[in-house]
Amino acid sequence: MFPPPRPWTPVSAVDPEREYVAFTSRFFLRSPVRAAAFMRHSRRIMKEIDSAPGAVGWAIATNLPRLEFFTVSAWESAEDLRRFLKAGAHGESAAKFASDMRRKSVFVQFKVRGRDLPLQWDEARARQVA
């Protein structure tokens, strides 16, 4: 990945024995013309996730030469994740950039124990096989 991935950002305390909802995504932007706008919206989303109800932690990565963008996050519940995905900057960005993707985005939700956080990129990317 280039540039190097942004490190895991913890949002709340983690119980090592608790089960959380993990989420990973991968976006395939069509044109470099839209990359700057896409990254601006990503920064807005990053600011919101830090205060999102139920957010546990998150990280993002980019493969800029290939116009691919990756996310990984952990949530207290699937409902907290759904609420965040539909609201605010994230909901706005999903609608705004839908036609800018060269192929269907990849979204994977799975369970993870607190002891397995922070989530690792190797595992997240393995789950994104499309």
C-alpha positions in Angstrom: 0.0 0.0 0.0 1.2 3.5 -0.8 1.4 5.7 1.1 1.8 3.5 4.3 -1.5 2.8 6.1 -2.7 5.1 8.8 -2.2 3.3 12.1 -5.1 1.9 14.1 -6.9 4.7 16.0 -8.6 3.4 19.2 -11.9 5.2 20.0 -13.0 3.4 23.2 -11.7 0.9 25.7 -11.7 -2.7 24.7 -12.7 -5.7 26.8 -10.5 -8.5 25.6 -13.2 -11.1 26.2 -16.0 -9.3 24.5 -17.2 -10.0 21.0 -17.3 -6.9 18.6 -18.4 -6.4 15.1 -15.5 -5.8 12.7 -16.0 -4.2 9.3 -13.6 -3.9 6.3 -14.2 -2.2 3.0 -12.4 -1.6 -0.3 -13.2 1.0 -2.9 -12.0 1.1 -6.5 -12.0 4.7 -7.8 -12.4 5.1 -11.5 -10.4 8.3 -12.1 -7.5 10.2 -10.4 -9.6 13.3 -11.1 -11.9 12.3 -8.2 -9.2 11.2 -5.8 -8.7 14.5 -4.1 -12.4 15.0 -3.5 -12.7 11.4 -2.3 -9.8 11.9 0.2 -11.3 15.1 1.5 -14.6 13.3 2.3 -12.6 10.5 3.9 -11.0 13.1 6.3 -14.5 14.3 7.3 -15.5 10.7 8.0 -12.4 10.1 10.1 -13.3 13.1 12.3 -16.9 11.8 12.8 -15.9 8.2 13.6 -13.9 9.4 16.6 -17.1 10.4 18.3 -19.5 7.9 16.7 -21.6 5.9 19.2 -20.4 2.4 19.4 -17.1 2.9 17.6 -14.2 1.0 19.0 -11.4 1.7 16.6 -10.5 2.2 13.0 -7.8 2.5 10.3 -7.6 3.5 6.7 -5.1 2.7 3.9 -4.6 3.7 0.3 -3.0 2.2 -2.8 -2.9 5.5 -4.6 -1.3 4.3 -7.8 -4.1 1.8 -8.2 -6.8 4.2 -6.9 -7.8 1.7 -4.2 -8.9 2.7 -0.7 -9.3 0.4 2.3 -11.0 0.7 5.7 -11.1 -1.5 8.8 -13.0 -0.7 11.9 -14.5 -2.3 15.0 -17.9 -1.6 16.6 -19.8 -2.5 19.7 -22.8 -3.7 17.6 -24.0 -4.2 14.1 -26.6 -1.5 14.7 -23.9 1.0 15.7 -22.1 0.2 12.5 -25.3 0.5 10.3 -26.2 3.9 11.9 -22.7 5.3 11.2 -22.7 4.0 7.6 -26.0 5.7 6.8 -25.5 9.0 8.7 -23.4 12.2 8.4 -20.4 12.4 6.1 -20.3 8.7 5.5 -23.9 8.5 4.2 -23.3 11.6 2.1 -20.1 10.2 0.6 -21.6 6.9 -0.3 -24.2 8.6 -2.4 -21.8 11.2 -3.8 -19.1 8.8 -5.1 -21.2 5.8 -6.1 -20.9 6.5 -9.8 -17.1 7.2 -9.4 -16.3 3.5 -8.7 -14.8 1.4 -11.5 -16.2 -1.7 -10.0 -18.4 -2.8 -7.1 -17.0 -1.9 -3.7 -16.2 -4.7 -1.2 -17.8 -4.7 2.3 -17.2 -7.5 4.8 -18.6 -7.7 8.3 -17.4 -10.3 10.8 -17.1 -11.0 14.5 -13.9 -10.3 16.5 -12.8 -10.7 20.1 -11.4 -7.7 21.9 -8.1 -9.6 22.4 -7.7 -9.6 18.6 -7.8 -5.9 18.3 -6.4 -3.9 16.7 -7.4 -5.5 13.4 -4.5 -6.3 11.1 -4.4 -5.4 7.4 -3.4 -8.9 6.3 -6.5 -10.3 7.8 -8.8 -7.5 6.5 -7.4 -7.8 2.9 -7.7 -11.6 3.0 -11.4 -11.1 3.8 -11.9 -8.7 0.9 -11.1 -11.2 -1.8 -13.6 -10.3 -4.5 
